[in-house]
C-alpha cells in the first residue's frame, strides 16, 4: 500500500502536568492530592491494584470527571474545567478498557476519528463541493496511513465485526490516533488479549510513540508490558500516589510491594 506517512502531532508535544488532583464521590476520596508529570514524548504508566484510582485519573485527564481540587495542564493550556471535546481538540485522545467500536469497516471507524478535524461543514459535504471532496480525500489518506502504522492496513475494508479481539482493540487505538493527538491515553490496551496479541500491541504502541513523537499515558495490569514500554511509572494505591520513578525504581519499592502483595509478603519478596 502506498499510504502517506502519518503526520506528526499538530503541535509540538508539551508536558502534561497533574498537580494535587483530588476527586471525591459521595464522601469517598477516589484521588487524594495526586501529582505527576508526563514528559514530552515519553511513555508514562499509571499502575496500582484494582480500585487504586487509575480509571478516575484517566477520567480527569480526558474531562469526564472534574476534581474538587487541583489542576491539569498541557503546556500552557488549562484542562481541568474543560469539556471532553475541548480537551480532545487541544490534542488529548483516549481509548477505553472496553471495546466501543461501532458497526462498519475499519475505514469507517477510523474516519470517525477525523470528525473533529473536519472543516468543510455538513452542507458542503452533502453537496459534494470541491473543498469538501478534497478534504475527504485528505482524511482518507490520513486514516490509511494510521492503518498502516498500526498493522491494520490489510483489514482496511473489512467489517470490524469480523476481526479478532486483538485487532478490534487496535482499531480503538488507531481511531484515537486519527485525531492527531499530542497525548494518547491508553486505558488497559492489552486487557483480554492472548500472548501474541499483547506482544503485537506492545510493538504498535512503541512504533506509534517513535513515529509520531507523541506522549503516551498508559494504564495497564500487564507488568511485563509496563516495564518494557514505560519511561516513568506512577503507582497509585487507594487514591494516593505512593511511588514514582523508572520501572526498575518502582519495581523494588517496598511501598509498591506492600500495595500489590500486602503486609509482610512484600517485605519477604523484597529481601
C-alpha positions in Angstrom: 0.0 0.0 0.0 1.3 3.4 -0.9 -0.1 5.2 2.2 1.1 8.6 3.0 3.3 8.7 6.1 1.4 9.7 9.3 1.7 13.3 10.2 3.2 14.3 13.5 1.1 15.8 16.3 -0.5 19.1 15.3 1.6 20.9 17.9 5.0 20.1 19.4 4.4 17.8 22.4 4.1 19.6 25.7 4.4 18.4 29.2 1.2 17.1 30.8 1.2 18.3 34.4 -1.1 16.9 37.0 -1.0 18.8 40.3 -2.6 18.0 43.6 -5.7 16.5 42.0 -8.4 15.3 44.4 -11.7 13.6 43.4 -14.5 12.7 45.8 -17.6 10.7 45.2 -20.3 11.0 47.9 -17.7 11.4 50.6 -15.4 8.7 49.2 -12.0 10.0 48.1 -11.1 8.4 44.8 -7.9 10.5 44.2 -6.1 12.3 47.0 -3.7 15.1 46.1 -2.2 13.1 43.1 0.6 14.8 41.2 2.8 13.7 38.4 4.3 15.0 35.1 4.3 13.3 31.7 7.4 14.4 30.0 7.1 15.3 26.3 7.4 12.3 24.0 7.6 9.8 26.9 5.5 6.7 27.9 4.2 7.3 31.4 2.5 4.4 33.1 -0.1 4.6 35.9 -0.3 1.3 37.8 -1.8 0.0 41.0 -4.2 -2.6 42.4 -7.9 -2.6 41.5 -9.6 0.4 43.0 -6.4 2.4 43.2 -7.9 5.3 41.2 -6.3 4.8 37.8 -9.5 5.0 35.8 -10.7 8.0 37.8 -7.4 9.7 37.0 -7.9 9.0 33.3 -11.4 10.4 33.5 -10.0 13.6 35.0 -7.4 13.8 32.2 -10.0 13.4 29.5 -12.6 15.7 31.0 -15.1 13.0 32.0 -14.6 13.9 35.7 -13.9 17.2 37.4 -11.7 17.3 40.5 -12.7 19.1 43.6 -9.1 20.4 43.9 -6.0 20.5 41.8 -5.1 21.2 38.2 -4.3 19.5 34.9 -2.3 21.4 32.3 -1.0 20.6 28.9 1.8 23.1 28.2 0.1 26.5 28.7 -3.4 25.1 28.4 -5.5 24.6 31.5 -7.6 21.4 31.0 -9.2 21.0 34.4 -12.6 22.5 33.8 -12.9 21.9 30.0 -15.5 19.6 28.4 -14.1 16.4 26.8 -14.5 17.6 23.2 -12.5 20.7 24.1 -9.7 18.6 25.6 -9.7 16.4 22.6 -9.4 19.5 20.4 -6.3 20.5 22.3 -4.6 17.2 21.5 -5.6 14.6 24.1 -7.1 11.4 22.8 -8.2 8.4 24.8 -9.1 4.7 24.5 -11.3 2.8 26.9 -11.0 -0.5 28.7 -14.0 -2.0 26.9 -14.3 -2.0 23.1 -16.6 0.7 21.9 -16.0 0.1 18.2 -19.1 0.9 16.1 -20.5 -1.1 13.2 -18.9 -0.7 9.7 -15.5 -1.3 8.3 -12.1 -0.4 9.8 -12.0 2.5 7.4 -15.4 3.7 8.6 -14.3 3.6 12.2 -11.1 5.4 11.6 -12.8 8.1 9.6 -14.9 8.8 12.8 -11.7 9.7 14.4 -11.3 12.5 11.9 -14.7 14.1 12.6 -13.3 16.7 15.0 -10.8 17.8 12.3 -13.3 18.3 9.6 -13.8 21.9 8.4 -15.9 21.7 5.3 -19.3 21.6 7.1 -22.4 19.4 6.6 -23.8 21.4 3.7 -20.6 21.4 1.7 -20.1 17.7 2.3 -23.7 16.8 1.4 -23.4 18.8 -1.8 -20.0 17.3 -2.6 -18.5 20.8 -3.1 -14.8 20.8 -4.2 -13.4 21.8 -0.9 -15.4 19.0 0.9 -14.3 16.4 -1.6 -10.7 17.5 -1.3 -10.9 17.4 2.5 -12.4 13.9 2.3 -9.5 12.6 0.2 -7.1 14.1 2.7 -8.8 12.4 5.6 -8.9 9.1 3.8 -5.2 9.3 3.1 -4.5 10.1 6.8 -6.5 7.1 8.1 -4.9 4.8 5.6 -1.5 5.9 7.0 -2.6 5.3 10.5 -4.0 1.8 9.5 -0.6 1.1 8.0 1.3 2.2 11.2 -1.0 0.1 13.5 -0.9 -3.0 11.4 -4.5 -2.7 10.2 -3.9 -1.9 6.5 -4.9 -5.4 5.3 -8.1 -5.1 7.2 -8.9 -1.6 6.0 -12.1 -2.5 4.1 -13.1 -5.4 6.5 -16.1 -5.1 8.7 -14.9 -4.7 12.3 -17.3 -7.4 13.5 -15.2 -10.0 11.5 -11.9 -9.1 13.2 -10.2 -10.9 16.0 -10.5 -9.4 19.5 -6.9 -8.1 19.4 -7.4 -6.4 16.0 -10.7 -4.8 17.3 -8.8 -3.4 20.3 -6.2 -2.0 17.8 -9.0 -0.3 15.8 -9.8 1.6 19.1 -6.1 2.7 19.3 -6.0 3.6 15.7 -9.2 5.7 15.8 -7.8 7.7 18.7 -4.6 8.3 16.7 -6.8 9.7 13.8 -7.5 12.7 16.0 -3.7 13.6 15.6 -3.2 13.9 19.3 -0.1 15.1 21.1 -1.0 13.0 24.2 -2.5 9.5 23.9 -4.3 8.0 26.9 -4.4 4.2 26.7 -6.7 2.5 29.2 -5.7 -1.2 29.5 -4.9 -1.6 25.8 -4.0 -5.3 26.1 -6.7 -6.4 28.5 -8.2 -9.7 27.4 -5.6 -10.4 24.7 -3.6 -13.6 24.3 0.2 -13.5 24.5 0.7 -13.0 20.7 -1.9 -10.1 20.6 -0.3 -8.4 23.6 3.2 -8.6 22.0 1.8 -7.2 18.8 0.0 -4.3 20.5 3.2 -3.5 22.5 5.1 -3.2 19.2 2.4 -0.9 17.9 2.5 1.4 20.9 6.3 1.6 20.7 6.1 2.3 16.9 3.4 5.0 17.4 5.5 6.7 20.1 8.6 6.7 17.9 7.0 7.6 14.5 4.6 10.3 15.8 6.6 11.7 18.7 3.6 11.9 20.9 3.3 11.3 24.7 1.6 8.2 26.0 -0.1 7.7 29.3 -0.7 4.0 30.0 -2.9 2.3 32.5 -2.2 -1.4 32.3 -2.2 -4.5 34.6 0.3 -6.4 32.4 3.5 -5.5 34.3 5.7 -7.1 31.6 4.4 -4.6 29.1 4.7 -1.7 31.5 8.3 -2.5 32.4 9.1 -2.9 28.7 7.4 0.3 27.4 7.4 2.9 30.2 10.0 5.6 30.7 8.4 6.5 34.1 5.8 5.0 36.4 3.5 6.4 38.9 2.0 4.0 41.4 -1.4 4.6 42.9 -2.9 2.9 45.9 -6.3 3.9 47.5 -6.2 7.1 45.5 -2.8 8.2 46.6 0.5 8.3 44.7 2.8 6.1 46.7 5.8 5.8 44.3 7.2 7.5 41.2 10.3 6.7 39.1 11.7 4.5 36.4 10.3 0.9 36.1 13.3 -0.5 37.9 13.0 2.0 40.7 9.3 1.3 41.4 9.6 -2.4 41.0 11.7 -2.7 44.1 10.0 0.0 46.2 8.7 -1.5 49.5 5.5 0.6 49.4 4.7 -0.8 45.9 5.4 -4.4 47.0 3.1 -3.9 50.0 0.3 -2.4 47.8 0.4 -5.4 45.4 1.3 -8.2 47.8 0.1 -7.0 51.2 1.7 -6.8 54.6 4.9 -8.8 55.3 4.7 -10.6 51.9 6.1 -7.5 50.2 9.0 -7.3 52.7 9.8 -11.0 52.2 9.9 -10.7 48.4 12.0 -7.6 48.6 14.6 -9.4 50.7 
